[in-house]
């Protein structure tokens, strides 16, 4: 699996891969989010990443803006296009909020 996805998994993104046990910081997560989006994810991975982006943006907006800088607007726009299933989105967001709270 691409390193960016592993960093995101370690940062709390619920994926079907094992976490590495490495503690991640907001800067690593922001870089990994940019890199993962650049791979053109689809399906469940894209939905999970979109929910992750929104969880971070809505609950820690200053951290989100600081870490993503000029890319923040594009990342949010990408997430809007990939958060398709409301039920799945809410479930993923709850999980991701709990996980992000440990890091941010």
Number of C-alpha atoms within 10 A of each C-alpha: 6 10 11 20 21 21 24 23 23 22 27 22 26 20 16 8 11 10 17 10 9 10 11 16 14 18 14 15 24 25 15 21 21 16 15 21 18 9 10 9 13 12 10 13 17 20 22 23 30 26 27 28 24 22 23 21 17 11 14 15 13 11 16 21 16 13 17 19 11 10 13 18 12 12 19 15 12 16 21 15 11 21 22 15 9 9 9 14 20 14 12 20 23 13 16 23 21 12 18 19 13 9 13 15
